[in-house]
Structures are given as C-alpha cells and as structure tokens.
C-alpha cells in the first residue's frame, strides 16, 4: 500500500523531529527487526517500497513461526514485566506528540478502531518494523513487538475494556482517545496506552502516551518515543489516504 508522505512533525525528547528523520529511523529498524527474526532484510530501496517488502517477509513467515522464533525473548520479557509491575504500581511514560497536516481526529480514531478490532494485520503490522504479530485473540489484542530500545521482543495482550489502571490523566481539550491496558500472560497489568487526539486549524494534534512499569530501563522508555512516532505517522498517512479513495 503506497501512501502520500505528509509533513508530520513529531515532538519528543525535548525537540522536534521531521518526517525524514523518523523515516530514517524506520529504515534502520527494518534491519534490526530482520536480524531479530533471523532472516535477510529487504534490499536497499525507497522506504515506502522497503516497508512493504518487509511486511511481505513477516506475513510469509506467518504468526506461528514468528511466535516460535521469538518465544525465548517473549518468555523473558513476560517474566520481567510482571515482576517489575509488582515492585511498584508507579509508571514511567513515553510521550510523543504528532502534528499532522490534514485529517480528522474523529475519523482517525474510527479508522484505527476498525483496523484493530477487525484484526487487520497488514495495516497493524505495516506501521512499524518491530510489529511482528498484532491480532485480536479472545477479545483482546495480542501483540508481539520490540518496544523502543529493548533488546527483547515482548508478547502481551492489550485489554481495551478494563482500563482502570492507566495513570496518565485525560486532557479534556483532546476530544478523542484510544485507551488500553497491557497485560502479561498471567493477567498482570504491566502498562498501558492513553493516546489522545484533537483537531487543529491545520489538521490533527496527537498526544501519544505509553506507560511502562517504573523499574523499566530509561533507554527503552526513550526509545519507544521513536517507535510511537514511526507507527502513528504511518497510521495517520494510511487513514488519510483511505479517506481520499
């Protein structure tokens, strides 16, 4: 799927990052994700083409094979996440803000919910090289991904119904939200997401927040700000392109 690249500005880590910078990060992460799966990365090409080629590699491997290859990582990350959550109920949070030219906050959240709950894996997994498996299983979203700067790939569920454990405050100036709680294999709440959206005169302002257990390494929390910028910039472009059809 080819979408128009928009002049999206991402703000995190105390400064602004242009679309070109985020795309360069995405390109490097394709190589890292291929190494994690033990496959050859797609050859050098424009990022739009390389992104699609990498998605095809993942889809050709299939969910079961990716889960098998990353099972050791997932088991370690699962145990660590549950233990970290038990140490403290407090959270560390990755926050990325996006300023998108064009689009609609309402339409984006509708589109995102549609691809999430219809288990549209191509749209979900295309958005970031580190997305390996994202699908609905037993009413929750199963996620196999590498979070930010983590050396491990994590497997967890996102619960969109019981969101009481999220600590990030709701900002009433943002009219639309996507909220969910990340749970380990034993059901422990190990984090959460509170993504908030509002319309601006130029398009959409998104405030994207992912909560981690307080003991989580700072490098992972900071690295996830890049992950957020990558996936939501790509999703924003895809949503706007879908409305233009």
N, C-alpha and C positions, 0 to 999 in steps of 0.2 A: 504494500500500500504506500503510494507516494503522496506526501502532504506538503503543502507550502510551508517553508520555513518562515516563521514570524520573528519580528524583532523583540523577542521576550527578554525582559531584564529580570535577573534573579538577584536577590539581596540576602546574603548570609555572611557570617564570619566578619562582620563589620565593614563589608564593602559590596559594591555592585559587580555583577558578573554578566557579561554579554552572552548572547546566544552562541557565538563562535567558541567561546571558552567552554561552555557546557557541552557543546558537541565534541570538542577535542577530548574532554574527559570521557564521554561516552565511547569514543573510538578506542581509547586505551583500555577501557573496561571490557570491551569485546575480547581483546587478547587475554586479559586476566580471567574472564569467565570461561574461555575456551580451555585454558590451562587447568582450571579447576575441574572441568568435566573430562579432561584427558583427550581432547580432540584438537585437530588443527583449526586455527582460526580462519575465517574467510580472508581471501587475499585483499590487499590494499585496494580501496575504491572510495568514491564519494560516500559520506556517512549514511545517506539515505539508502543507498544500494547495499552497503555493508550491513546495516541494521537489519534489512530484510533477509539477507543471506544468513546472518547469524540466527534469526528467528527460525528459518527453514532447517538449520542444523539441529536446533533444540527440538523442534517438532518432529523431525525424522527420528531422533533418538527415542522420543516418547516419554511419558510421565514415569512409567515404572522403571525404565533404565536410568533416568536421571536420579530418581529416588534411590536406586540401588547404588549408583556411583558415589552419591553424596551422603550415604547413610551414616558413615563414621562421623563426618563433620556434624551432621544433624543431631546425632545422639549426644555428642559432647556439648554442643550448643544448648540442647534441650535441658540437660542436667545443670549446666552453668546458669542458664536463665532462671530456672526455678529456684536455685539456691540464692542467686543474687536478689530475687524478689522477696525471699524470706528474710534476708538480712535487714532489709529496710523497705518500708512502704513508700518511701520518697522516690522521686524520679529525676532523671536527667533528660533534657529535651533538646532534640534537633529542631530548629525552626528555620524555614526558608520562606521568603516572600517572593512571589512572582507578580510582575506587572505585564499583563498581556494586552497587546493592541488588538481590539476586536473581541467578538464573542459575547457570551451572556453567562452570568453566574448561575442563573436558574437552569439554563439549557445544559451547561456543563455538568452540573450535579445530576441532572436527569440522565444524561448520556452515560456518565460514569456508573451510576447505579444499574443502568441497563446492561452494560457490558460485564459488570461484576456478577449480578445475580442470574444472568443468562449463561454464565461460565464461558464467556467469550475469551478463550485462552490466547488466541492470536493477538487480540487487542491488548490484553493484560500483560502478556509476556514480551511483546514487541517494545514496550515503553522503556525498558532498561535492560542492558546486557546481563545484569545479575538476577533477573527474574527467570527462574527455571520452571517452576510449576506454580500456577495460580489458578485455582478452580474451586467451585462450590462442592463440598462434600458434607452430607448430612446437615445442610442448612448453614454451615459456616464456610468461610473461605480458607482453603488450605493454601499455605504459602511456603514455598521452598525458594529462598533467596539469600544472597550475601548482603548483609546490612552494612552500608557505608564502608568503613575501612577495616572491617572484621576479617581475620584470617580464616574464619569458619563460615560455612553456609548453614543457615538455620532453617528448621522446619517448625512451623507453628500454625495455629488457627486464628482467624480474626472473627470475633463474635460481634455482630452488628446489633444485637438485641440487648444484652446486658452491658451497659457502658458506664455503670456507676463508679467504677474505679478510676476513670480518667481524671487527672488532676488539673489539666490545662483549662483555664477559665474560658467560658463562652464570651465572645465580644459581641454585644448586641448591635454593633454597627455593621457586622457581617451577616447578611440575611440568610445565607445558605451554608450548610455544614455536611461533612462526611465524618462520622464518628465510628470507632470500633475499638475493641479490646483484644490485644494479642494474648493468646493462652498457650501454655506449654502442653505436653502430651497428657499430663495429669490434671489439666484444667486450671492450673495456677495462672493468675493474671500477671504477665511479665512485662506489660507495657500497653501502649495504646496509641491511637491516632486521633487527632482532632484537627481536621482540615476545614478552614473557613474561607468563604468566598463572598465577594461583593462586587457590584457593578461600579465602574468609574466612567467619567466622560469619554475615556479613550478605549475602554474595554473591560477587563476583569482584574481585580486585585485578589490574589490568593495568599492566605497565611497558612502554611503547612507545618504541622507540628507532630512529631513522633516522640513518644515517651519511652525511655528505657529505665531499667532498674538503676538506682543511684550508684551501685558499685561498677557499673559499666565503664569500660575504658573511655577516656575522653577522645582518643583518636577515632574510635568507632562512632561516637556521637557526632563529632565534627565531620567525619567522612560521610555520614548519612545525609548531611545537608546537600552535598553534591548529588547523591542518589535521588533525593527529593526533587531537586532542580531538573535533573535529567528526565525522570519518569513523568512528572506533571507537565513539563514543557511539551514533551511528545504527546501526552494525552490531550493537552489543550489544542495543539495543532490538529490532532486527529478529530476531535469533537467539532472544531470549527469547519474542517474540511467536510465532515459528514453532513453538516447543516447546509453546506454550499451545493450539495449534489441535487 
